[in-house]
């Protein structure tokens, strides 16, 4: 029984690695908190834009046209979490 379970875990591991390489949003062990948040926000915005009923709901709530709300959401997708944080070099200095 244990060998069957081990085969399933190996198969799941291989499939998970394949999915992580295929889809950017699934992340990897080196994904930063900022990268994860950006992927999450972009996925959410894309879903809101793709579902017309939800887009209409946001338009009514903001008292704006559907087209304007769609355009604003598309523009938010450029930097949904603001500018990226400063990167630190190996010696501890902050790179520009």
FENGI-V876498 format. One record per residue. N is the residue number from 1. SS is DSSP state (H for helix, E for strand, - for the rest). D_FIRST is the distance of its C-alpha to the first C-alpha in Angstrom with 2 decimals. Layout:
N|SS|D_FIRST / N|SS|D_FIRST
This chain:
1|-|0.00 / 2|H|3.81 / 3|H|5.52 / 4|H|5.45 / 5|H|6.60 / 6|H|8.92 / 7|H|10.30 / 8|H|11.21 / 9|H|12.90 / 10|H|14.76 / 11|H|15.86 / 12|H|17.03 / 13|H|18.84 / 14|H|20.61 / 15|H|21.63 / 16|H|22.89 / 17|H|24.94 / 18|H|26.37 / 19|H|27.38 / 20|H|28.97 / 21|H|30.99 / 22|H|32.00 / 23|-|33.08 / 24|H|35.35 / 25|H|34.81 / 26|H|31.12 / 27|-|32.28 / 28|-|30.92 / 29|-|30.81 / 30|-|34.55 / 31|-|35.68 / 32|-|38.52 / 33|H|39.16 / 34|H|42.16 / 35|H|40.29 / 36|H|37.62 / 37|H|40.42 / 38|H|42.33 / 39|H|39.37 / 40|H|38.75 / 41|H|42.44 / 42|H|42.89 / 43|H|39.97 / 44|H|41.46 / 45|H|44.94 / 46|H|43.80 / 47|H|42.13 / 48|H|45.32 / 49|H|47.45 / 50|H|45.29 / 51|-|45.38 / 52|H|49.03 / 53|H|48.88 / 54|H|47.63 / 55|H|50.22 / 56|H|52.90 / 57|H|51.88 / 58|H|52.34 / 59|H|55.65 / 60|H|56.98 / 61|H|55.89 / 62|H|57.66 / 63|-|60.59 / 64|-|60.22 / 65|-|59.89 / 66|H|56.49 / 67|H|57.52 / 68|H|58.50 / 69|H|55.25 / 70|H|53.27 / 71|H|55.42 / 72|H|55.00 / 73|H|51.21 / 74|H|51.23 / 75|H|53.48 / 76|H|51.18 / 77|-|48.34 / 78|-|50.23 / 79|-|49.68 / 80|-|47.96 / 81|-|47.55 / 82|-|50.83 / 83|-|51.46 / 84|-|48.71 / 85|-|48.89 / 86|-|50.67 / 87|-|48.56 / 88|E|48.94 / 89|-|49.52 / 90|-|48.08 / 91|-|51.15 / 92|-|50.92 / 93|-|53.67 / 94|E|53.26 / 95|-|53.52 / 96|-|55.50
